[in-house]
Amino acid sequence: MEQIEKAVAAAVYAEDDAGLDLGASLVAAAPWSDAGRELLRRGEESVRRAWERGWQPADVVRVVRRDLDDLHVRLTTDLIAAENRRYATTAPRWEAQLRDLTATEPWWGSDDRYADALAARERTDRFSLATALLELFRLLIRLPVIEPVGPPPGDPVRARPHSPATPGEPRMLTRIRALLAKAEATDYPDEAEALTAKAQELMARHSIDAALLAAQGHTGDAPAACRIGVDAPYETAKAILLDAAASANRCRAVWNSALGFSTVIGFEPDLEAVELLYTSLLVQGTTAMTRAEAAQRAAGRKRTRAFRQAFLTAYASRVGHRLSEATRHVTEEAGGSLLPVLAARDVAVEDRAERMFPQTTSTRVRGVDDHAGWEHGTAAADRAKMPGRPGITR
């Protein structure tokens, strides 16, 4: 529709809100069903261009959630689900993101019904919906090119090979996740310790077995990559924590502070370990910080932000040391015959990281000036459980 084309051009390519208002007015004045169908088509094109620039569904939703509103997030999920109809195959991580976003397939049926179904769902007027869609288009079209971390949708997906020695691999990861969830939720330290210890045992075995199978020629294993969100506030401390989890699992993490994520490069079992480890440690650290902060505030302290910044920075720093010790412990237990295998995997990961990010820079962490926060954060790191790696006693 020519009217929708004018609306999109006025809104997306203008630098001010006057063009946005003009575009929304043009959309609202058009036949609503036709406008909805055309906007959906253009939205699919915008999403497709994001995929071509290296973005994945979770990445796009993360940026939209950060820069726009909940309505825009729901609209983004709609566009992703609509675009996903084009593809017969998607990679496992891609498919998992679609499931998490509830974007595996459209919920509105025929595209001719999208506009009316959308208005009924959001319970708002046409002008507001048109404005939100055009704001979303403007964000999507300006997404920069980033490093791809997996095959784009529609490309043939190479199935991960399984050995008869590991027929229950997916079941093992599900069990690890369940154990960690229970460990994070329980109020009883002894129970948490037992649950986390079991998760440590299973995850360590999973990673080492994968390395041995690859070395024996049972798999065509090669380094892969994934992106993990590093959200504000205190994102520097969180990026340090993620880097510690990555290093402990023989992965490499590269933080993009502007876009709010780190790219983690490593072998697939180790990437899974990093995601589980980082999530669990972040939950434990945040919970401990909240309790420590409450005690500080009860004692009359007011500098909440400074305390939190110092706490999480200290927590990330100390956890990094503990993870390094745990990695050495696991390697020693595995025996010296495994060292050449692990060294070869380290080289492969480093080579993949250098090819993906030939130019990286180091950043200086801002100093923290809250001594109590640093002390509490260090203590919390010493108490934290290490999913996937045997515990270390000080």
Secondary structure, DSSP 8 states (H G I E B T S, - for coil): -HHHHHHHHHHHS-SSHHHHHHHHHHHHHS-HHHHHHHHHHHHHHHHHHHHHTT--HHHHHHHHHHHS-HHHHHHHHHHHHHHHTT-S---HHHHHHHHHHT-SS-SSSSGGGHHHHHHHHHT--HHHHHHHHHHHHHHHHT-------S--TTS--------TT-TTHHHHHHHHHHHHHHHHH-S-HHHHHHHHHHHHHHHHHHHHHHHHHHHTTS-----EEEEEE--SSSHHHHHHHHHHHHHHTT-EEEEETTTTEEEEEE-HHHHHHHHHHHHHHHHHHHHHHHHHHHHHHHTT---HHHHHHHHHHHHHHHHHHHHHHHHHHHHHHH-GGGHHHHHHHHHHHHHHHHHH-SS-----------HHHHHHHHHHHHH---TTS-----
